[in-house]
């Protein structure tokens, strides 16, 4: 049921951007599809029951229990609903698991829909709720206490990982479109992620009730104040903080994310995955937040969900389906339609190529080559947007998933006073980018604070650029007039640049995905040494 939105909360945050509202419409349509689509009918061997789950603090949560009619004990799975979606989000998947002999309990986290309490974003109480739900499952069903799994998409994904760190009864996790580092997701390189935060807040206001603590965090986030408090709040809610506990519990961890996830970028998964010492599997494929696995919620054949079934079958029931013998890292590069298997994330790239940024030609385009660039400098005015951007929240990644259509920018149209542009020579062979490219940048700002955005493009002969990756960077204590060199990484990518195309790098100061820290009327110039290093396979 809908809840009234707080007029105070609305007044305290900036109006959602048009892109965020468009994404809300997209997600609402997805939710409507979940509600309206003819889900798999329950067979005579499966029952569905609405349940009320009372938590340790007396708050009641709404859920649906799906069970086989056969006598137990049964392996059991708890599915935690996504942010803003109802408890029957996983209905079709629950029918399939129950038909295979699982007890399945899906529920709305506190604060959403018919569940009581307020939204406090994966707080310790939310994590405790998962354990209390497992307690109920073991007490009121024929669930086998030695075969408990937890899974979910987005919010449910993060809560699943957090619960695995705090409850050793959880033997396996399926985490789809997950966050592992909430601070990185909300605040990459000190840059506030506007559209994703607008979207999440709008969805929470429409479908639930925000806690006063969460509203206070939002106030600080949008005002760019007390950021250390915001980061501490995020760290408590980040699975990365508890990776040692997950290892100690020996939970088998499955993670799947979209390469173009505009809410939880795949780069934030790397440290977490590398730190895991338990059984693990990572799938990365074209798509935006929660789009790669969405088809499976509607009953369509879906590679991600096929892997989830095999993961739980093997690590909960011991099924010899071979998933444990496959390469644990599976990556589907953009436009290929085929997964590549790797033994580790470090194995994705076997070589690298460094391109130095150099001086501009008569058209204002800088060189991008392996040659020594000499002395050069190029400057831009702060505050003007160009066609170079990270794309539109949810929409761009979905187009890349379905149509192999990355965000486009015609580089000749970029005003060189608004953004700096560099282009390489034509590629004589295909360049297989695998992983996170590195940007080393020397810049000289006229103001102490500001934000720059770097974009890496695949450019064809007509100058049309297809976005490979991007990275924001905010500086807060620069000395005006003094050059500063920084090193940062682009968002992880899996992209093949065809022979005959060029590489393009664009650096500007505006991107609608983010809230920048620019000062009106300021400038920033770039000079050497500056370079981009590509991880190649």
C-alpha positions as CSV (number, residue, x, y, z in Angstrom):
1,X,0.0,0.0,0.0
2,X,1.3,3.5,-0.7
3,X,2.4,5.8,2.1
4,X,2.1,9.6,2.2
5,X,5.4,11.3,1.4
6,X,6.8,13.7,3.9
7,X,6.6,17.3,2.7
8,X,9.6,18.1,4.9
9,X,11.6,15.4,3.2
10,X,10.7,16.7,-0.3
11,X,11.7,20.2,0.6
12,X,15.0,19.1,2.0
13,X,16.4,17.5,-1.2
14,X,16.9,18.9,-4.6
15,X,14.2,18.2,-7.2
16,X,14.8,14.9,-9.0
17,X,16.4,15.4,-12.4
18,X,14.5,14.7,-15.6
19,X,16.7,11.6,-16.1
20,X,16.0,10.3,-12.7
21,X,12.3,10.8,-13.2
22,X,12.6,9.0,-16.6
23,X,14.3,6.1,-14.8
24,X,11.5,6.1,-12.2
25,X,9.1,5.7,-15.0
26,X,11.1,2.8,-16.4
27,X,11.3,1.1,-13.1
28,X,7.6,1.6,-12.5
29,X,7.0,0.0,-15.9
30,X,9.2,-2.9,-14.9
31,X,7.3,-3.3,-11.6
32,X,4.0,-3.1,-13.5
33,X,5.3,-5.9,-15.7
34,X,6.0,-8.0,-12.7
35,X,2.5,-7.3,-11.4
36,X,0.7,-7.9,-14.6
37,X,2.7,-10.6,-16.3
38,X,1.2,-14.1,-16.1
39,X,3.6,-15.6,-13.6
40,X,4.2,-19.4,-13.7
41,X,1.1,-21.0,-12.2
42,X,1.6,-22.9,-9.0
43,X,1.4,-26.6,-9.6
44,X,-0.5,-28.9,-7.4
45,X,2.7,-29.8,-5.7
46,X,3.3,-26.2,-4.5
47,X,1.5,-24.0,-2.1
48,X,1.6,-20.2,-1.6
49,X,0.7,-18.6,1.7
50,X,0.8,-14.9,2.8
51,X,2.6,-14.7,6.2
52,X,3.3,-12.0,8.8
53,X,6.8,-12.2,10.4
54,X,7.4,-10.6,13.7
55,X,10.9,-9.2,14.2
56,X,12.9,-9.0,17.4
57,X,11.7,-5.4,18.1
58,X,8.1,-6.3,17.5
59,X,7.8,-4.9,14.0
60,X,5.8,-7.0,11.6
61,X,7.1,-7.7,8.0
62,X,4.9,-9.0,5.2
63,X,6.0,-12.1,3.3
64,X,5.0,-15.0,1.0
65,X,5.8,-18.6,1.8
66,X,6.1,-21.0,-1.1
67,X,6.5,-24.7,-0.3
68,X,6.4,-28.1,-1.9
69,X,3.7,-30.4,-0.6
70,X,6.2,-33.2,-0.2
71,X,7.4,-34.1,3.3
72,X,10.6,-32.4,4.4
73,X,13.1,-31.6,5.4
74,X,13.6,-29.2,2.5
75,X,16.5,-26.9,1.5
76,X,15.3,-23.3,2.0
77,X,15.9,-19.9,0.4
78,X,15.0,-16.4,1.8
79,X,14.5,-13.8,-0.9
80,X,14.7,-10.2,0.2
81,X,12.7,-7.7,-2.0
82,X,14.4,-5.1,-4.1
83,X,14.2,-1.4,-3.1
84,X,10.7,-0.2,-3.9
85,X,9.4,-3.5,-5.2
86,X,6.8,-5.7,-3.4
87,X,7.3,-9.1,-1.8
88,X,6.0,-11.1,-4.7
89,X,8.8,-9.8,-6.9
90,X,10.3,-13.3,-6.9
91,X,7.0,-15.1,-7.3
92,X,7.8,-16.9,-10.5
93,X,11.3,-18.0,-9.3
94,X,9.7,-19.1,-6.0
95,X,7.4,-21.5,-7.9
96,X,10.4,-23.0,-9.8
97,X,12.4,-23.5,-6.6
98,X,9.5,-25.0,-4.7
99,X,8.8,-27.3,-7.6
100,X,12.4,-28.5,-7.2
101,X,11.8,-29.2,-3.5
102,X,12.7,-25.9,-1.8
103,X,10.9,-23.9,0.9
104,X,11.0,-20.3,-0.3
105,X,10.2,-17.2,1.8
106,X,10.2,-13.8,0.1
107,X,9.5,-10.7,2.2
108,X,9.4,-6.9,2.2
109,X,12.1,-5.3,4.2
110,X,11.0,-3.0,7.0
111,X,9.5,0.4,6.0
112,X,8.3,-0.8,2.5
113,X,4.8,-1.6,1.4
114,X,2.9,-3.6,4.0
115,X,5.9,-4.1,6.3
116,X,6.1,-2.1,9.5
117,X,8.9,0.1,10.7
118,X,10.9,2.7,8.7
119,X,13.5,2.6,6.0
120,X,17.0,2.9,7.4
121,X,19.0,1.4,4.5
122,X,20.5,-2.0,5.5
123,X,20.9,-1.0,9.1
124,X,22.0,-3.5,11.7
125,X,18.3,-4.0,12.5
126,X,17.6,-4.9,8.9
127,X,20.4,-7.4,9.0
128,X,19.0,-8.8,12.2
129,X,15.7,-9.1,10.5
130,X,17.1,-11.6,8.0
131,X,18.2,-13.9,10.9
132,X,14.8,-13.5,12.5
133,X,13.1,-14.5,9.2
134,X,15.4,-17.6,9.1
135,X,14.4,-18.4,12.7
136,X,10.7,-18.3,11.7
137,X,11.4,-20.4,8.7
138,X,13.1,-23.1,10.8
139,X,10.3,-23.0,13.4
140,X,7.3,-23.0,11.1
141,X,8.3,-25.1,8.1
142,X,10.2,-28.2,7.3
143,X,13.3,-26.3,6.3
144,X,16.6,-28.0,6.8
145,X,18.8,-25.9,9.1
146,X,21.9,-27.2,7.3
147,X,20.6,-26.0,3.9
148,X,19.8,-22.3,4.1
149,X,20.3,-19.8,1.3
150,X,19.6,-16.1,1.0
151,X,19.3,-14.1,-2.2
152,X,18.0,-11.0,-3.9
153,X,18.3,-8.2,-6.4
154,X,19.7,-4.7,-5.6
155,X,18.6,-4.0,-2.0
156,X,18.0,-7.6,-1.4
157,X,21.4,-8.4,-2.8
158,X,23.2,-6.1,-0.4
159,X,21.2,-7.3,2.6
160,X,22.0,-11.0,1.6
161,X,25.7,-10.3,1.7
162,X,25.5,-8.4,5.0
163,X,23.4,-11.2,6.5
164,X,25.9,-13.8,5.4
165,X,28.5,-12.0,7.5
166,X,26.4,-12.1,10.6
167,X,24.6,-15.4,10.4
168,X,26.7,-18.6,10.0
169,X,23.6,-20.6,9.2
170,X,23.5,-19.1,5.7
171,X,25.4,-21.5,3.5
172,X,25.0,-19.8,0.1
173,X,24.1,-16.4,-1.2
174,X,22.9,-15.2,-4.6
175,X,23.5,-11.5,-4.9
176,X,22.3,-9.8,-8.1
177,X,23.0,-6.1,-8.9
178,X,24.7,-5.8,-5.5
179,X,26.6,-3.2,-3.7
180,X,29.6,-4.1,-1.7
181,X,30.9,-0.6,-1.0
182,X,28.1,1.8,-0.4
183,X,30.5,4.8,0.0
184,X,32.0,4.2,-3.5
185,X,28.6,3.8,-5.0
186,X,27.2,7.0,-3.6
187,X,30.4,9.1,-3.5
188,X,33.0,7.9,-6.1
189,X,36.2,9.9,-5.9
190,X,34.5,12.4,-3.6
191,X,31.8,13.0,-6.2
192,X,28.1,12.8,-5.2
193,X,26.0,10.5,-7.4
194,X,23.0,12.6,-8.0
195,X,20.6,10.7,-10.3
196,X,20.9,7.3,-8.5
197,X,20.3,8.9,-5.2
198,X,17.4,10.9,-6.5
199,X,15.9,7.7,-7.9
200,X,16.4,5.7,-4.7
201,X,14.9,8.5,-2.5
202,X,11.9,9.0,-4.8
203,X,11.2,5.3,-4.9
204,X,11.4,5.1,-1.1
205,X,9.1,8.1,-0.6
206,X,6.6,6.5,-3.0
207,X,6.6,3.0,-1.5
208,X,7.6,3.4,2.1
209,X,8.5,5.5,5.1
210,X,12.0,7.0,5.6
211,X,13.5,6.9,9.1
212,X,14.6,10.2,10.7
213,X,18.2,9.0,10.7
214,X,18.1,8.2,7.0
215,X,16.6,11.7,6.3
216,X,19.4,13.3,8.3
217,X,22.0,11.4,6.2
218,X,20.2,12.6,3.0
219,X,20.3,16.2,4.3
220,X,24.0,16.1,4.8
221,X,24.6,14.3,1.5
222,X,22.7,16.8,-0.6
223,X,24.2,19.7,1.2
224,X,27.7,18.3,1.0
225,X,28.2,18.6,4.8
226,X,29.3,16.2,7.5
227,X,30.6,13.9,4.7
228,X,32.7,11.9,7.2
229,X,29.4,11.1,9.1
230,X,27.8,10.0,5.8
231,X,30.8,7.8,5.0
232,X,30.8,6.2,8.4
233,X,27.1,5.5,7.9
234,X,27.9,3.9,4.6
235,X,30.7,1.8,5.9
236,X,28.4,0.1,8.5
237,X,26.1,-0.8,5.6
238,X,28.9,-2.1,3.2
239,X,29.6,-5.9,2.9
240,X,33.2,-5.0,2.2
241,X,33.5,-4.0,5.9
242,X,32.6,-7.6,6.9
243,X,34.3,-9.7,4.3
244,X,36.4,-11.5,6.9
245,X,33.3,-12.6,8.7
246,X,31.8,-14.0,5.4
247,X,35.1,-15.9,4.9
248,X,34.9,-17.2,8.5
249,X,31.4,-18.4,7.9
250,X,32.5,-20.1,4.7
251,X,29.4,-18.9,2.8
252,X,29.4,-19.7,-0.9
253,X,28.9,-16.3,-2.6
254,X,27.4,-15.7,-6.1
255,X,27.5,-12.2,-7.5
256,X,26.1,-10.9,-10.8
257,X,26.2,-7.3,-12.0
258,X,25.7,-5.3,-15.2
259,X,28.8,-3.8,-16.7
260,X,26.9,-0.5,-17.2
261,X,25.2,-0.5,-13.7
262,X,24.6,3.2,-13.1
263,X,23.8,2.8,-9.4
264,X,26.3,0.2,-8.2
265,X,29.2,0.3,-10.7
266,X,31.0,-3.0,-11.2
267,X,34.4,-1.5,-10.0
268,X,33.2,-1.5,-6.4
269,X,32.9,-5.3,-6.5
270,X,36.6,-5.8,-7.2
271,X,38.1,-5.5,-3.8
272,X,35.3,-7.5,-2.2
273,X,35.6,-10.3,-4.7
274,X,39.4,-10.4,-4.4
275,X,39.1,-10.5,-0.6
276,X,36.7,-13.5,-0.6
277,X,38.5,-16.8,0.2
278,X,35.3,-18.9,0.2
279,X,33.6,-20.5,-2.8
280,X,32.7,-17.6,-5.1
281,X,31.4,-16.8,-8.6
282,X,31.2,-13.4,-10.4
283,X,29.2,-12.8,-13.5
284,X,29.5,-9.4,-15.4
285,X,27.4,-8.8,-18.5
286,X,26.0,-5.8,-20.5
287,X,23.2,-4.1,-18.7
288,X,22.2,-1.5,-16.2
289,X,21.1,-1.9,-12.6
290,X,18.8,-5.0,-12.2
291,X,18.2,-5.3,-16.0
292,X,20.2,-8.4,-16.7
293,X,18.2,-10.5,-14.3
294,X,14.8,-8.9,-14.8
295,X,13.6,-11.3,-17.5
296,X,13.9,-14.2,-15.0
297,X,11.4,-12.5,-12.8
298,X,8.8,-12.7,-15.6
299,X,9.5,-16.3,-16.3
300,X,11.7,-15.8,-19.4
301,X,14.9,-18.0,-19.8
302,X,17.7,-16.1,-18.1
303,X,21.4,-16.9,-17.9
304,X,21.8,-15.2,-14.5
305,X,18.9,-17.0,-12.9
306,X,20.0,-20.3,-14.4
307,X,23.3,-19.8,-12.6
308,X,21.5,-18.9,-9.4
309,X,19.6,-22.2,-9.5
310,X,22.7,-24.2,-10.1
311,X,24.5,-22.3,-7.3
312,X,21.9,-23.1,-4.7
313,X,21.5,-26.6,-6.0
314,X,25.2,-27.3,-5.6
315,X,26.0,-25.4,-2.4
316,X,22.8,-26.3,-0.5
317,X,21.9,-29.8,-1.7
318,X,25.3,-31.0,-3.0
319,X,24.0,-31.4,-6.6
320,X,26.9,-32.4,-8.9
321,X,26.0,-29.9,-11.7
322,X,29.6,-28.8,-12.3
323,X,29.2,-25.1,-11.4
324,X,32.0,-25.4,-8.9
325,X,34.3,-26.7,-11.7
326,X,33.8,-23.7,-14.0
327,X,36.0,-20.6,-14.2
328,X,34.7,-18.5,-11.3
329,X,34.8,-15.2,-13.2
330,X,32.4,-15.0,-16.2
331,X,32.4,-11.9,-18.4
332,X,30.3,-11.1,-21.4
333,X,31.9,-8.2,-23.4
334,X,29.6,-5.7,-24.9
335,X,28.2,-6.8,-28.3
336,X,29.6,-10.4,-28.2
337,X,26.7,-12.3,-26.6
338,X,29.2,-14.8,-25.3
339,X,30.7,-15.2,-21.8
340,X,34.5,-15.5,-21.3
341,X,35.7,-17.5,-18.3
342,X,38.6,-16.4,-16.1
343,X,40.3,-17.8,-13.1
344,X,40.4,-14.4,-11.4
345,X,39.7,-10.8,-12.0
346,X,43.5,-10.2,-12.4
347,X,43.4,-12.7,-15.3
348,X,41.1,-10.6,-17.4
349,X,44.0,-8.6,-18.8
350,X,47.3,-10.1,-20.0
351,X,48.9,-6.9,-21.2
352,X,48.5,-3.1,-21.2
353,X,49.0,-0.1,-23.5
354,X,49.7,3.4,-22.4
355,X,48.6,6.5,-24.4
356,X,50.0,9.8,-23.5
357,X,47.8,12.9,-23.7
358,X,49.5,15.6,-25.9
359,X,49.1,19.0,-27.4
360,X,46.3,20.1,-29.7
361,X,46.1,20.5,-33.5
362,X,44.5,23.3,-35.4
363,X,41.0,21.8,-34.6
364,X,41.7,21.8,-30.9
365,X,42.0,18.1,-30.6
366,X,45.0,16.7,-28.6
367,X,47.1,13.8,-29.6
368,X,46.8,10.4,-27.9
369,X,49.8,8.2,-28.5
370,X,52.6,6.2,-27.0
371,X,55.1,8.8,-28.2
372,X,56.6,11.3,-25.7
373,X,54.2,14.3,-26.0
374,X,56.6,17.1,-25.1
375,X,55.4,20.2,-23.3
376,X,51.8,21.2,-23.8
377,X,48.8,22.7,-22.1
378,X,45.1,23.1,-22.9
379,X,42.4,24.8,-20.9
380,X,38.6,24.8,-20.6
381,X,36.0,26.9,-18.9
382,X,34.1,25.3,-16.0
383,X,30.4,24.7,-16.1
384,X,29.2,23.8,-19.6
385,X,27.8,20.5,-20.5
386,X,28.6,18.7,-23.7
387,X,27.4,15.4,-25.4
388,X,30.1,13.6,-23.4
389,X,28.4,12.0,-20.4
390,X,28.0,8.8,-18.5
391,X,24.5,8.3,-20.1
392,X,21.0,8.2,-18.7
393,X,20.4,6.3,-15.5
394,X,18.9,2.8,-16.2
395,X,18.1,3.7,-19.8
396,X,21.6,3.8,-21.3
397,X,22.7,0.5,-19.8
398,X,19.5,-1.2,-20.9
399,X,20.0,0.0,-24.5
400,X,23.6,-1.4,-24.4
401,X,22.3,-4.7,-23.1
402,X,19.5,-5.1,-25.6
403,X,20.7,-3.2,-28.7
404,X,24.5,-3.1,-28.2
405,X,24.1,0.7,-28.2
406,X,26.4,2.5,-25.8
407,X,25.9,6.2,-25.0
408,X,27.0,8.2,-28.1
409,X,28.8,11.5,-28.6
410,X,29.9,13.1,-31.8
411,X,33.3,14.4,-30.8
412,X,33.6,17.1,-33.5
413,X,30.5,18.8,-31.9
414,X,32.2,19.3,-28.6
415,X,33.2,22.9,-28.0
416,X,36.8,22.8,-27.1
417,X,36.2,25.7,-24.6
418,X,33.8,23.4,-22.7
419,X,35.8,20.1,-22.7
420,X,39.2,18.9,-23.8
421,X,39.4,16.2,-26.5
422,X,42.2,13.8,-27.4
423,X,42.2,11.2,-30.2
424,X,44.6,8.4,-31.1
425,X,45.7,7.1,-34.5
426,X,43.6,4.5,-36.2
427,X,43.7,1.1,-34.4
428,X,45.5,-1.4,-36.7
429,X,44.1,-4.4,-34.8
430,X,41.2,-5.1,-32.4
431,X,41.8,-3.9,-28.9
432,X,40.1,-6.1,-26.2
433,X,39.8,-3.9,-23.1
434,X,39.2,-6.0,-20.0
435,X,39.1,-4.3,-16.6
436,X,39.6,-0.8,-15.3
437,X,41.7,1.7,-17.4
438,X,43.9,4.0,-15.4
439,X,43.9,7.8,-15.8
440,X,47.0,9.8,-14.7
441,X,46.1,13.5,-15.1
442,X,47.9,16.7,-14.4
443,X,45.5,19.6,-14.1
444,X,45.7,23.2,-12.9
445,X,42.5,24.7,-11.6
446,X,41.8,28.4,-10.9
447,X,39.6,27.4,-8.0
448,X,40.3,25.3,-4.9
449,X,37.3,23.0,-5.5
450,X,35.8,21.5,-8.6
451,X,34.9,18.3,-10.5
452,X,36.2,16.9,-13.7
453,X,34.8,13.9,-15.7
454,X,36.9,11.8,-18.0
455,X,35.3,9.6,-20.7
456,X,36.9,6.9,-22.8
457,X,35.4,6.4,-26.3
458,X,35.6,4.1,-29.2
459,X,35.5,6.6,-32.2
460,X,34.6,5.6,-35.7
461,X,35.8,7.3,-38.9
462,X,32.9,9.8,-38.8
463,X,33.9,11.0,-35.3
464,X,31.0,9.2,-33.6
465,X,32.1,8.1,-30.1
466,X,30.7,5.1,-28.3
467,X,31.2,5.2,-24.6
468,X,33.5,2.6,-23.2
469,X,33.9,3.9,-19.6
470,X,34.0,7.1,-17.5
471,X,35.2,8.3,-14.2
472,X,34.3,11.4,-12.0
473,X,36.9,13.1,-9.9
474,X,36.3,15.9,-7.4
475,X,39.1,18.0,-5.8
476,X,38.4,19.9,-2.7
477,X,41.7,21.5,-1.5
478,X,43.6,22.3,-4.6
479,X,45.9,25.4,-4.7
480,X,44.7,27.7,-7.5
481,X,47.4,28.1,-10.1
482,X,49.4,25.1,-9.0
483,X,49.5,21.9,-11.2
484,X,48.3,18.8,-9.4
485,X,48.7,15.2,-10.7
486,X,46.1,12.5,-9.7
487,X,45.8,8.9,-10.6
488,X,42.4,7.2,-10.7
489,X,40.6,4.3,-12.5
490,X,37.8,4.3,-14.9
491,X,34.8,2.1,-14.2
492,X,35.6,-1.5,-15.2
493,X,34.8,-2.4,-18.8
494,X,34.7,-5.4,-21.2
495,X,34.8,-3.8,-24.6
496,X,36.3,-4.7,-28.0
497,X,37.5,-1.7,-30.0
498,X,37.5,-2.8,-33.7
499,X,40.4,-2.3,-36.0
500,X,39.9,0.9,-38.0
501,X,38.5,2.8,-35.1
502,X,40.2,5.4,-32.9
503,X,40.4,5.8,-29.1
504,X,39.0,9.1,-27.8
505,X,39.4,10.7,-24.4
506,X,37.2,13.7,-23.3
507,X,37.5,15.6,-20.1
508,X,34.8,18.0,-19.1
509,X,33.2,19.5,-16.0
510,X,29.5,18.6,-16.2
511,X,27.6,15.3,-16.1
512,X,23.9,15.0,-15.2
513,X,24.6,11.7,-13.3
514,X,26.5,13.6,-10.6
515,X,26.5,16.7,-8.3
516,X,29.7,18.6,-9.0
517,X,31.7,21.0,-6.8
518,X,32.5,23.6,-9.5
519,X,32.8,27.3,-8.8
520,X,31.1,29.5,-11.3
521,X,33.5,31.4,-13.6
522,X,36.5,29.2,-12.9
523,X,38.7,27.4,-15.4
524,X,40.9,24.3,-15.4
525,X,43.8,23.5,-17.7
526,X,45.5,20.2,-18.4
527,X,49.1,19.4,-19.2
528,X,51.7,16.7,-19.1
529,X,52.5,14.3,-17.8
530,X,49.0,12.8,-18.4
531,X,48.2,9.4,-19.7
532,X,45.6,6.6,-20.0
533,X,46.6,3.0,-19.6
534,X,44.3,0.3,-21.0
535,X,44.2,-3.2,-19.6
536,X,44.1,-5.5,-22.6
537,X,43.6,-9.2,-23.3
